Amino acid sequence: MTDASHRAGLVAIVGRPNVGKSTLLNHMVGQKISITSRKPQTTRQRITAILTRPDGQLVFVDTPGFQTEYRTALNRLMNRAVRQALEEVDAVVWVIEALKYDARDEALMKLLPAKVPIVLAINKVDRVADKRALLPFIEKMGQLRAFAAVVPVSAERNTNVDALIAEVLKLVPEGPRLYDEDEITTVSERFLAAELVREKLFRLLGDELPYALGVEVERFETVGGLRRIYVGILVDKASQKAIIIGKDGAKLKAIGTQARKDMERLFGSKVFLELWVRVRSGWADDPAALRRMGIE
């Protein structure tokens, strides 16, 4: 295959919190790389996932949801990750929620680079009861700027995702692959382990989840075909620690069991996972703690 018939490039996925960026990314690459939940602010770091096809390779950067309110060092670093991603890519996929464009989306739109092609992905169209409302909404969005393409999708149901990929692939430069065809992400197994634990915290704690919560892999060892992973969960208050542990430790056990099963599927090996909860007040404003979690 000649370089002229093959395309490869970097693509940022951006959007306000909770519009479905991570779910969309996972469906595009066909692998669970970025954690998902119904809670906003699920993604905190830039996560790179790689889609390789015969006609091209797309290196997706899943960014944190842009924060319109600065509260902690964590929020500021998340927003910086969004800005950096936009400066380094060949194309951008801007994800919004169908019929729900608001001031948070508008704030992010102002950050979109003028010289980089933008594909607008209108997500969650499956939740629109009256589909006739979609066309006027698409027309309204098309008046905001000259998008390279506007693609309605449902990330949750994997609807129209292939059409979105096809539109993005047109926008990246002609050239050879940037990564080997068997690579699916540039992040480490250590990072992925922490993310899977964090996802289970989001999913199993629901509305009880304390937002001042972090996950830190303290040890990661590979012995033969076994991975031994030791993870600390950081909270601000002792009362939050009790919520995560649950009665007789049942909640923490369920979090660990589900995270371990996902790790075994992703890593293709047996996993021994040990979790504990630590009270560390103000960790979200502690640069050293954030660095240990890979948030810089």
C-alpha positions as CSV (number, residue, x, y, z in Angstrom):
1,M,0.0,0.0,0.0
2,T,1.4,3.4,-1.0
3,D,1.3,6.4,1.4
4,A,-1.0,8.1,-1.1
5,S,-3.7,5.5,-0.5
6,H,-3.3,5.5,3.3
7,R,-4.0,8.2,5.9
8,A,-2.8,8.7,9.5
9,G,-3.1,11.4,12.0
10,L,-4.0,12.7,15.5
11,V,-7.6,13.4,16.4
12,A,-8.9,15.1,19.6
13,I,-12.2,14.2,21.0
14,V,-13.6,17.2,23.0
15,G,-16.9,18.2,24.6
16,R,-18.3,19.4,27.9
17,P,-18.7,16.8,30.7
18,N,-21.1,13.9,30.3
19,V,-21.8,14.2,26.6
20,G,-20.5,10.6,25.9
21,K,-16.9,11.2,24.6
22,S,-15.4,8.1,26.3
23,T,-18.2,5.8,25.2
24,L,-17.8,7.1,21.6
25,L,-14.1,6.5,21.7
26,N,-14.4,3.0,23.0
27,H,-16.8,2.1,20.1
28,M,-14.6,3.7,17.5
29,V,-11.5,1.7,18.5
30,G,-13.5,-1.5,19.4
31,Q,-11.9,-1.8,22.8
32,K,-12.6,-0.4,26.3
33,I,-9.8,2.2,26.7
34,S,-11.5,5.1,28.4
35,I,-13.8,4.6,31.4
36,T,-17.4,5.6,31.3
37,S,-20.3,6.4,33.7
38,R,-23.3,8.6,33.8
39,K,-21.4,11.0,36.1
40,P,-19.7,14.1,34.7
41,Q,-15.9,14.5,35.0
42,T,-15.3,10.7,34.6
43,T,-12.3,11.3,32.3
44,R,-9.5,13.3,34.1
45,Q,-6.5,12.6,32.0
46,R,-5.7,12.7,28.3
47,I,-6.2,9.1,27.0
48,T,-4.8,8.0,23.7
49,A,-6.5,5.2,21.7
50,I,-5.5,3.9,18.3
51,L,-7.7,2.7,15.5
52,T,-5.9,0.9,12.7
53,R,-7.7,-0.1,9.4
54,P,-6.3,-1.1,6.0
55,D,-6.9,2.4,4.7
56,G,-5.7,4.5,7.6
57,Q,-4.8,4.9,11.3
58,L,-6.5,7.4,13.6
59,V,-4.8,8.2,16.9
60,F,-7.6,9.5,19.1
61,V,-7.0,11.7,22.2
62,D,-9.9,11.5,24.6
63,T,-9.8,14.7,26.7
64,P,-11.5,15.5,30.0
65,G,-14.7,17.4,29.8
66,F,-14.0,21.1,29.8
67,Q,-14.7,22.7,33.2
68,T,-16.4,26.1,33.1
69,E,-15.8,26.6,36.9
70,Y,-12.3,26.5,38.4
71,R,-12.4,25.0,41.8
72,T,-9.2,23.0,42.3
73,A,-5.8,22.3,40.8
74,L,-7.4,19.2,39.3
75,N,-10.0,21.3,37.4
76,R,-7.3,23.6,36.0
77,L,-5.1,20.7,34.9
78,M,-8.1,19.1,33.2
79,N,-8.8,22.2,31.2
80,R,-5.1,22.6,30.3
81,A,-5.2,19.0,28.9
82,V,-8.1,20.1,26.6
83,R,-6.2,23.1,25.3
84,Q,-3.0,21.2,24.7
85,A,-4.8,18.5,22.8
86,L,-6.4,21.1,20.5
87,E,-3.0,22.5,19.6
88,E,-1.4,19.2,18.5
89,V,-3.9,17.5,16.3
90,D,-4.9,17.1,12.6
91,A,-8.6,17.1,13.2
92,V,-11.1,17.5,16.1
93,V,-14.3,15.6,16.9
94,W,-16.5,18.0,18.9
95,V,-19.2,16.0,20.8
96,I,-22.4,17.6,21.9
97,E,-25.7,16.2,23.1
98,A,-28.7,16.2,20.7
99,L,-31.0,19.2,21.4
100,K,-29.0,20.3,24.5
101,Y,-26.5,22.9,23.3
102,D,-25.9,25.3,26.1
103,A,-23.4,27.8,27.6
104,R,-20.9,25.1,28.5
105,D,-20.8,24.0,24.9
106,E,-20.5,27.6,23.7
107,A,-17.5,28.1,26.1
108,L,-15.7,25.1,24.6
109,M,-16.6,26.1,21.0
110,K,-14.6,29.3,21.5
111,L,-11.5,27.2,22.2
112,L,-11.8,25.2,18.9
113,P,-8.9,26.1,16.6
114,A,-9.8,28.1,13.5
115,K,-7.3,26.2,11.2
116,V,-8.1,22.6,12.3
117,P,-11.0,20.9,10.6
118,I,-13.9,20.1,13.0
119,V,-16.3,17.2,12.8
120,L,-19.4,17.8,14.9
121,A,-20.7,14.6,16.4
122,I,-24.3,15.1,17.7
123,N,-24.6,12.3,20.3
124,K,-27.5,10.6,22.1
125,V,-29.9,10.9,19.1
126,D,-31.5,7.7,20.3
127,R,-32.9,9.6,23.3
128,V,-34.7,12.1,21.1
129,A,-38.4,11.1,21.2
130,D,-39.4,13.2,18.2
131,K,-36.8,12.7,15.5
132,R,-38.3,15.6,13.5
133,A,-36.6,18.0,16.0
134,L,-33.2,16.8,14.9
135,L,-33.1,18.5,11.5
136,P,-33.7,22.0,12.8
137,F,-31.1,21.5,15.5
138,I,-28.5,20.2,13.0
139,E,-29.2,23.3,10.8
140,K,-28.9,25.6,13.8
141,M,-25.5,24.1,14.8
142,G,-24.3,24.3,11.2
143,Q,-24.7,28.1,11.3
144,L,-22.2,28.4,14.2
145,R,-19.2,27.7,12.0
146,A,-18.1,25.8,8.9
147,F,-17.8,22.2,10.1
148,A,-16.0,19.6,7.9
149,A,-19.0,17.3,8.6
150,V,-22.0,17.0,11.0
151,V,-22.7,13.4,12.0
152,P,-25.7,12.4,14.3
153,V,-24.6,9.3,16.4
154,S,-25.6,7.2,19.3
155,A,-22.4,6.2,21.0
156,E,-24.3,4.0,23.5
157,R,-25.9,2.0,20.7
158,N,-23.0,2.2,18.3
159,T,-25.2,3.9,15.7
160,N,-23.6,5.7,12.8
161,V,-20.1,5.4,14.4
162,D,-18.6,4.0,11.2
163,A,-19.9,7.0,9.3
164,L,-18.2,9.3,11.8
165,I,-14.9,7.4,11.4
166,A,-15.1,7.7,7.6
167,E,-15.6,11.5,7.8
168,V,-12.7,11.9,10.2
169,L,-10.4,9.7,8.1
170,K,-10.8,12.1,5.2
171,L,-9.3,14.9,7.2
172,V,-6.0,13.5,8.4
173,P,-2.9,13.6,6.2
174,E,-1.8,10.9,3.7
175,G,1.0,8.8,5.0
176,P,2.1,5.6,6.8
177,R,1.0,4.3,10.2
178,L,2.2,6.2,13.3
179,Y,2.0,3.1,15.5
180,D,2.2,-0.7,14.9
181,E,-1.1,-2.2,13.9
182,D,-1.5,-4.3,17.1
183,E,-1.2,-1.3,19.4
184,I,-4.5,0.0,20.8
185,T,-3.3,2.7,23.3
186,T,-0.2,4.6,24.4
187,V,-1.1,4.5,28.1
188,S,0.4,2.0,30.5
189,E,-1.3,-1.0,32.1
190,R,-0.7,0.7,35.5
191,F,-2.8,3.7,34.3
192,L,-5.5,1.4,32.9
193,A,-5.7,-0.4,36.2
194,A,-6.3,2.8,38.1
195,E,-8.9,3.9,35.6
196,L,-10.9,0.6,35.8
197,V,-11.0,0.9,39.6
198,R,-12.2,4.5,39.3
199,E,-14.9,3.5,36.8
200,K,-16.3,0.9,39.3
201,L,-16.3,3.6,42.0
202,F,-18.4,5.8,39.7
203,R,-20.8,3.0,38.7
204,L,-21.3,1.3,42.1
205,L,-21.5,4.3,44.4
206,G,-23.9,6.3,42.2
207,D,-25.1,9.5,44.0
208,E,-23.1,8.6,47.1
209,L,-19.8,9.1,45.2
210,P,-17.7,11.8,46.7
211,Y,-16.2,14.0,44.0
212,A,-13.1,14.5,46.0
213,L,-11.9,11.0,45.2
214,G,-8.7,9.8,43.6
215,V,-7.2,6.5,42.6
216,E,-3.5,5.8,42.9
217,V,-1.7,2.5,42.0
218,E,0.9,2.1,44.7
219,R,2.5,-1.2,43.4
220,F,2.1,-3.0,40.1
221,E,4.1,-6.3,39.7
222,T,4.0,-9.0,37.0
223,V,5.1,-12.5,38.2
224,G,4.8,-15.0,35.4
225,G,1.3,-14.9,34.1
226,L,0.0,-13.1,37.2
227,R,-0.3,-9.3,37.7
228,R,-0.4,-8.2,41.4
229,I,-1.9,-4.7,41.6
230,Y,-2.2,-2.7,44.8
231,V,-4.4,0.4,44.7
232,G,-5.1,3.2,47.1
233,I,-8.4,5.1,46.9
234,L,-8.1,8.7,48.2
235,V,-10.9,10.6,49.9
236,D,-11.1,13.9,51.8
237,K,-13.1,12.8,54.8
238,A,-13.4,9.8,57.1
239,S,-17.2,9.7,56.4
240,Q,-16.4,9.2,52.7
241,K,-14.2,6.3,53.5
242,A,-17.1,4.5,55.2
243,I,-19.3,5.0,52.1
244,I,-16.7,3.3,49.9
245,I,-16.0,0.4,52.2
246,G,-19.7,-0.2,52.9
247,K,-21.3,-2.5,55.5
248,D,-18.9,-5.3,56.4
249,G,-16.7,-4.2,53.5
250,A,-19.2,-5.3,50.9
251,K,-19.1,-2.3,48.7
252,L,-15.3,-2.2,48.4
253,K,-15.3,-6.0,47.7
254,A,-17.8,-5.5,44.9
255,I,-15.7,-2.7,43.4
256,G,-12.6,-4.8,43.5
257,T,-14.3,-7.9,42.0
258,Q,-15.7,-6.0,39.0
259,A,-12.5,-4.1,38.4
260,R,-10.4,-7.3,38.6
261,K,-12.6,-9.0,36.0
262,D,-12.2,-6.1,33.6
263,M,-8.5,-6.1,34.1
264,E,-8.2,-9.8,33.4
265,R,-10.2,-9.3,30.1
266,L,-8.0,-6.3,29.1
267,F,-4.6,-7.7,30.1
268,G,-5.3,-11.3,29.1
269,S,-4.0,-12.7,32.4
270,K,-4.9,-13.5,36.0
271,V,-5.0,-10.5,38.3
272,F,-4.6,-10.2,42.1
273,L,-6.1,-6.9,43.1
274,E,-5.9,-5.3,46.6
275,L,-7.8,-2.1,47.4
276,W,-7.7,0.1,50.4
277,V,-9.1,3.5,51.2
278,R,-7.0,6.4,52.6
279,V,-8.2,9.7,54.0
280,R,-6.0,12.5,52.5
281,S,-7.6,15.9,52.8
282,G,-7.1,18.3,50.0
283,W,-5.5,15.8,47.6
284,A,-7.2,17.5,44.6
285,D,-5.1,20.6,45.3
286,D,-1.8,18.7,45.9
287,P,0.5,18.8,42.8
288,A,2.5,15.8,44.1
289,A,-0.6,13.7,44.5
290,L,-1.9,14.7,41.1
291,R,1.5,13.8,39.5
292,R,1.4,10.3,41.1
293,M,-2.0,9.8,39.3
294,G,-0.5,11.0,36.0
295,I,-2.4,14.3,36.1
296,E,0.0,17.1,35.2
